[in-house]
Amino acid sequence: MQRIAKLGIIGTSAAVLFGAMSGVSFADATRSCDASWDDNGVNCTIRHYVNGNTGDLASKGSFTSYGEIVAASDHYTDGMGVYIKAEDDLGLTYVEEWVTGGKGDSVSVNASFLEGHPIDLTVCQTDNGRKLNCLTADATA
C-alpha cells in the first residue's frame, strides 16, 4: 500500500507521489451532495466507475460534515488510485490524500474545518502520480 497524507495549513511543503501504477482511465463518474442533519452542513460524494455509471465502482471520495470526515477508497484492482483534497473557503486549511494500494485500500481523516464554512472538494483518479478525471463539489463543514 502506498499512501501520502497531508493535513495542514497552506504554506507547508506539499508531498508528491509517483507510484508504479498502470491502467486505463475511467472517465464515467457521478457527483452528489445533500444536506446534512449537522446544522447547515452539506455532504458530498464523488464516484468513478469502470464501465459507465452502472458498472463496477472504481474509486470514491467524500466529505461528511458531521465530524468533518474526508474519506477516499479504491474499489477496483486496475492499477489506478484515487486522490482527494478538501480545502476550506479561505484556502488556509486542507486535507490531501493519495490512495494507491488497490482494491480495498482506503483512508478516513477527521479534519478540523470551521463549522459552517464552504469546503472545496476535489476527487481524481490517479495513474503514476498523474491526476485524471477530476471532479469538484461544494460541501459545507
Backbone as CSV, one residue per row, in Angstrom:
resi,resn,N_x,N_y,N_z,CA_x,CA_y,CA_z,C_x,C_y,C_z
1,MET,0.844,-1.172,0.000,0.000,0.000,0.000,0.886,1.231,0.000
2,GLN,0.602,2.152,-0.912,1.285,3.431,-0.926,0.254,4.500,-0.650
3,ARG,0.573,5.388,0.283,-0.369,6.443,0.603,0.409,7.613,1.155
4,ILE,0.057,8.791,0.708,0.629,10.007,1.268,-0.516,10.825,1.803
5,ALA,-0.413,11.228,3.037,-1.464,12.032,3.661,-0.906,13.399,3.985
6,LYS,-1.731,14.406,3.814,-1.334,15.771,4.150,-2.511,16.428,4.826
7,LEU,-2.344,16.837,6.041,-3.370,17.558,6.783,-2.668,18.760,7.353
8,GLY,-3.064,19.945,6.939,-2.321,21.069,7.459,-2.780,22.406,6.965
9,ILE,-1.882,23.320,7.051,-2.116,24.705,6.681,-1.376,24.977,5.379
10,ILE,-2.019,25.677,4.455,-1.371,26.035,3.208,-0.093,26.799,3.535
11,GLY,0.945,26.499,2.814,2.218,27.154,3.067,3.260,26.148,3.512
12,THR,2.800,24.996,4.032,3.752,23.942,4.336,4.072,23.222,3.041
13,SER,5.158,22.497,3.006,5.540,21.834,1.762,4.543,20.743,1.411
14,ALA,4.245,20.604,0.141,3.301,19.595,-0.333,4.051,18.331,-0.697
15,ALA,3.426,17.193,-0.457,4.026,15.912,-0.797,3.576,15.497,-2.188
16,VAL,4.451,14.824,-2.902,4.148,14.340,-4.246,4.401,12.850,-4.277
17,LEU,3.514,12.105,-4.937,3.639,10.662,-5.018,3.808,10.242,-6.465
18,PHE,4.812,9.437,-6.729,4.975,8.819,-8.035,5.023,7.325,-7.808
19,GLY,3.865,6.653,-7.958,3.778,5.219,-7.712,3.927,4.442,-8.995
20,ALA,4.062,3.151,-8.843,4.165,2.268,-10.005,2.778,1.747,-10.314
21,MET,2.025,2.493,-11.111,0.669,2.104,-11.466,0.514,2.178,-12.977
22,SER,-0.345,1.346,-13.476,-0.685,1.438,-14.883,-2.144,1.098,-15.022
23,GLY,-2.729,1.440,-16.133,-4.119,1.108,-16.329,-4.782,2.089,-17.258
24,VAL,-6.043,1.823,-17.503,-6.841,2.648,-18.378,-7.681,3.565,-17.511
25,SER,-7.770,4.823,-17.891,-8.567,5.738,-17.077,-10.049,5.511,-17.328
26,PHE,-10.836,5.697,-16.303,-12.274,5.526,-16.383,-12.922,6.877,-16.121
27,ALA,-13.463,7.485,-17.145,-13.982,8.841,-17.039,-15.409,8.898,-16.518
28,ASP,-16.126,7.764,-16.509,-17.508,7.782,-16.058,-17.554,8.029,-14.558
29,ALA,-18.286,9.038,-14.146,-18.306,9.414,-12.737,-19.637,10.051,-12.373
30,THR,-19.913,10.058,-11.070,-21.086,10.758,-10.554,-20.659,11.645,-9.390
31,ARG,-21.416,12.700,-9.191,-21.169,13.628,-8.093,-22.525,13.890,-7.439
32,SER,-22.579,13.762,-6.115,-23.834,14.057,-5.427,-23.552,14.740,-4.102
33,CYS,-24.394,15.690,-3.756,-24.295,16.406,-2.490,-25.690,16.485,-1.889
34,ASP,-25.745,16.415,-0.561,-27.025,16.544,0.104,-26.860,17.224,1.457
35,ALA,-27.950,17.791,1.928,-27.930,18.487,3.214,-27.688,17.485,4.330
36,SER,-26.919,17.905,5.310,-26.626,17.083,6.473,-27.527,17.487,7.621
37,TRP,-27.773,16.574,8.521,-28.531,16.930,9.724,-27.654,17.729,10.690
38,ASP,-26.356,17.843,10.387,-25.384,18.570,11.210,-25.503,20.067,10.925
39,ASP,-26.459,20.717,11.545,-26.747,22.138,11.329,-26.936,22.404,9.833
40,ASN,-26.148,23.285,9.246,-26.316,23.608,7.830,-25.246,22.962,6.965
41,GLY,-24.705,21.859,7.398,-23.660,21.172,6.650,-24.162,20.577,5.350
42,VAL,-23.236,20.349,4.429,-23.537,19.693,3.160,-22.507,18.589,2.953
43,ASN,-22.987,17.356,2.758,-22.136,16.194,2.483,-22.019,16.011,0.976
44,CYS,-20.839,15.607,0.492,-20.659,15.354,-0.939,-19.878,14.062,-1.156
45,THR,-20.244,13.339,-2.219,-19.553,12.109,-2.611,-19.324,12.138,-4.114
46,ILE,-18.115,11.775,-4.524,-17.771,11.661,-5.948,-17.303,10.238,-6.182
47,ARG,-17.883,9.588,-7.208,-17.556,8.195,-7.532,-17.083,8.086,-8.979
48,HIS,-16.072,7.251,-9.210,-15.618,6.899,-10.560,-15.975,5.437,-10.813
49,TYR,-16.469,5.145,-12.021,-16.924,3.802,-12.371,-16.077,3.210,-13.481
50,VAL,-16.066,1.881,-13.530,-15.289,1.163,-14.533,-15.974,1.189,-15.893
51,ASN,-17.249,0.816,-15.958,-17.967,0.719,-17.230,-19.267,1.498,-17.173
52,GLY,-19.179,2.793,-17.172,-20.378,3.604,-17.100,-20.889,3.672,-15.677
53,ASN,-21.901,4.484,-15.457,-22.419,4.709,-14.113,-23.132,3.510,-13.522
54,THR,-23.351,2.470,-14.316,-23.957,1.251,-13.782,-22.922,0.138,-13.645
55,GLY,-21.678,0.421,-13.984,-20.611,-0.572,-13.885,-20.042,-0.659,-12.483
56,ASP,-18.954,-1.395,-12.351,-18.287,-1.558,-11.062,-17.714,-0.231,-10.584
57,LEU,-17.779,-0.009,-9.288,-17.207,1.183,-8.680,-15.689,1.063,-8.701
58,ALA,-15.002,2.059,-9.267,-13.540,2.063,-9.313,-12.959,2.745,-8.077
59,SER,-13.485,3.927,-7.733,-12.986,4.665,-6.572,-14.041,5.651,-6.096
60,LYS,-13.838,6.114,-4.853,-14.805,7.033,-4.260,-14.081,7.993,-3.329
61,GLY,-14.537,9.241,-3.298,-14.051,10.228,-2.346,-15.239,10.979,-1.780
62,SER,-15.169,11.340,-0.485,-16.318,12.003,0.116,-15.923,12.949,1.243
63,PHE,-16.835,13.886,1.514,-16.740,14.775,2.662,-18.054,14.658,3.423
64,THR,-17.960,14.397,4.735,-19.131,14.327,5.609,-19.017,15.441,6.631
65,SER,-20.035,16.291,6.709,-19.939,17.482,7.566,-19.865,17.143,9.050
66,TYR,-20.588,16.126,9.495,-20.538,15.767,10.904,-19.176,15.151,11.206
67,GLY,-18.357,15.857,11.957,-17.002,15.412,12.257,-15.989,15.827,11.212
68,GLU,-16.458,16.483,10.155,-15.604,16.897,9.033,-14.719,15.736,8.569
69,ILE,-15.358,14.668,8.141,-14.660,13.451,7.717,-14.365,13.514,6.220
70,VAL,-13.090,13.401,5.878,-12.637,13.327,4.489,-12.202,11.883,4.265
71,ALA,-12.799,11.213,3.271,-12.516,9.795,3.055,-12.318,9.501,1.574
72,ALA,-11.450,8.542,1.295,-11.222,8.088,-0.083,-10.985,6.586,-0.062
73,SER,-11.449,5.905,-1.114,-11.258,4.459,-1.195,-11.108,4.010,-2.637
74,ASP,-10.263,3.008,-2.806,-10.007,2.393,-4.106,-10.755,1.063,-4.106
75,HIS,-11.683,0.882,-5.057,-12.555,-0.292,-5.053,-12.274,-1.291,-6.160
76,TYR,-11.301,-1.032,-7.013,-11.133,-1.878,-8.193,-9.647,-2.091,-8.462
77,THR,-9.268,-3.330,-8.708,-7.874,-3.653,-9.000,-7.611,-3.372,-10.473
78,ASP,-7.169,-2.147,-10.755,-6.962,-1.735,-12.139,-5.673,-0.944,-12.317
79,GLY,-4.869,-0.816,-11.262,-3.641,-0.045,-11.345,-3.842,1.438,-11.122
80,MET,-5.095,1.872,-11.026,-5.406,3.277,-10.778,-5.561,3.485,-9.280
81,GLY,-5.390,4.725,-8.841,-5.618,5.083,-7.454,-6.637,6.197,-7.385
82,VAL,-6.750,6.790,-6.209,-7.687,7.898,-6.021,-6.991,8.988,-5.208
83,TYR,-7.275,10.232,-5.570,-6.752,11.423,-4.898,-7.940,12.225,-4.406
84,ILE,-7.821,12.762,-3.207,-8.875,13.627,-2.680,-8.233,14.826,-2.003
85,LYS,-8.860,15.981,-2.185,-8.443,17.190,-1.484,-9.696,17.932,-1.051
86,ALA,-9.733,18.289,0.223,-10.806,19.112,0.775,-10.145,20.346,1.365
87,GLU,-10.597,21.523,0.929,-9.972,22.779,1.340,-11.041,23.773,1.748
88,ASP,-10.784,24.513,2.845,-11.767,25.496,3.281,-11.813,26.688,2.334
89,ASP,-12.885,27.473,2.453,-13.104,28.596,1.537,-12.057,29.688,1.669
90,LEU,-11.328,29.710,2.769,-10.282,30.710,2.955,-8.955,30.258,2.355
91,GLY,-8.872,28.993,1.963,-7.642,28.461,1.389,-6.531,28.286,2.411
92,LEU,-6.894,28.164,3.684,-5.882,28.039,4.727,-5.720,26.621,5.253
93,THR,-6.812,25.907,5.433,-6.776,24.558,5.977,-7.222,23.571,4.911
94,TYR,-6.500,22.457,4.812,-6.873,21.456,3.826,-6.466,20.064,4.290
95,VAL,-7.071,19.077,3.657,-6.706,17.672,3.809,-6.461,17.158,2.406
96,GLU,-5.359,16.466,2.211,-5.000,15.916,0.903,-4.552,14.474,1.106
97,GLU,-5.107,13.544,0.324,-4.792,12.120,0.451,-4.592,11.492,-0.926
98,TRP,-3.658,10.555,-1.002,-3.437,9.713,-2.188,-3.629,8.271,-1.731
99,VAL,-4.536,7.536,-2.344,-4.755,6.133,-2.019,-4.446,5.331,-3.280
100,THR,-3.404,4.505,-3.224,-2.956,3.814,-4.441,-2.713,2.333,-4.237
101,GLY,-3.234,1.759,-3.167,-2.918,0.376,-2.850,-3.758,-0.671,-3.536
102,GLY,-4.765,-0.289,-4.290,-5.600,-1.272,-4.964,-6.887,-1.547,-4.226
103,LYS,-7.599,-2.551,-4.698,-8.923,-2.873,-4.186,-8.925,-2.994,-2.661
104,GLY,-9.826,-2.255,-2.044,-9.995,-2.326,-0.609,-9.174,-1.328,0.183
105,ASP,-8.229,-0.643,-0.440,-7.415,0.340,0.270,-8.240,1.599,0.484
106,SER,-8.169,2.152,1.698,-8.951,3.358,1.974,-8.304,4.164,3.086
107,VAL,-8.765,5.386,3.224,-8.310,6.278,4.285,-9.481,7.162,4.699
108,SER,-9.491,7.518,5.984,-10.504,8.414,6.513,-9.820,9.337,7.516
109,VAL,-10.030,10.643,7.355,-9.382,11.637,8.205,-10.444,12.508,8.859
110,ASN,-10.335,12.683,10.169,-11.208,13.602,10.885,-10.539,14.966,10.832
111,ALA,-11.019,15.830,9.954,-10.409,17.136,9.715,-10.901,18.158,10.741
112,SER,-10.309,19.323,10.717,-10.684,20.396,11.648,-11.033,21.665,10.883
113,PHE,-12.131,21.599,10.142,-12.605,22.769,9.424,-13.553,23.562,10.322
114,LEU,-13.644,24.861,10.106,-14.561,25.697,10.865,-16.000,25.365,10.480
115,GLU,-16.851,25.207,11.483,-18.260,24.892,11.242,-18.897,25.935,10.343
116,GLY,-19.678,25.469,9.383,-20.433,26.359,8.516,-19.672,26.918,7.333
117,HIS,-18.363,26.644,7.246,-17.575,27.187,6.135,-17.685,26.300,4.898
118,PRO,-17.718,26.916,3.718,-17.701,26.144,2.474,-16.398,25.354,2.343
119,ILE,-16.512,24.151,1.784,-15.376,23.260,1.552,-15.338,22.926,0.073
120,ASP,-14.192,23.157,-0.566,-13.994,22.771,-1.964,-13.463,21.351,-1.962
121,LEU,-14.227,20.426,-2.538,-13.852,19.017,-2.589,-13.431,18.660,-4.010
122,THR,-12.266,18.040,-4.155,-11.775,17.562,-5.452,-11.434,16.093,-5.317
123,VAL,-11.929,15.272,-6.243,-11.620,13.839,-6.265,-11.192,13.479,-7.674
124,CYS,-10.038,12.810,-7.786,-9.489,12.404,-9.079,-9.076,10.942,-9.022
125,GLN,-9.026,10.315,-10.180,-8.324,9.050,-10.285,-6.854,9.393,-10.467
126,THR,-5.970,8.454,-10.159,-4.546,8.699,-10.335,-3.906,7.562,-11.136
127,ASP,-2.854,7.909,-11.854,-2.075,6.941,-12.615,-0.624,7.421,-12.616
128,ASN,0.239,6.701,-11.912,1.657,7.075,-11.822,1.865,8.512,-11.377
129,GLY,1.115,8.946,-10.377,1.272,10.292,-9.843,0.536,11.370,-10.611
130,ARG,-0.111,11.005,-11.722,-0.894,11.966,-12.501,-2.346,11.921,-12.051
131,LYS,-2.978,13.067,-11.965,-4.393,13.154,-11.627,-5.203,13.132,-12.913
132,LEU,-6.210,12.271,-12.957,-7.079,12.113,-14.126,-8.541,12.195,-13.705
133,ASN,-9.397,12.596,-14.623,-10.841,12.536,-14.424,-11.278,13.218,-13.123
134,CYS,-10.758,14.408,-12.868,-11.073,15.132,-11.632,-12.465,15.745,-11.680
135,LEU,-13.148,15.651,-10.561,-14.440,16.304,-10.395,-14.386,17.116,-9.101
136,THR,-15.140,18.177,-9.029,-15.194,19.006,-7.831,-16.642,19.074,-7.320
137,ALA,-16.759,19.411,-6.046,-18.069,19.596,-5.431,-17.934,20.637,-4.337
138,ASP,-19.042,21.302,-4.021,-19.062,22.328,-2.973,-19.784,21.775,-1.749
139,ALA,-19.024,21.433,-0.714,-19.560,20.933,0.536,-19.564,22.054,1.575
140,THR,-20.112,21.772,2.749,-20.105,22.747,3.849,-19.816,22.015,5.151
141,ALA,-18.860,22.542,5.902,-18.471,21.920,7.193,-19.570,22.097,8.224
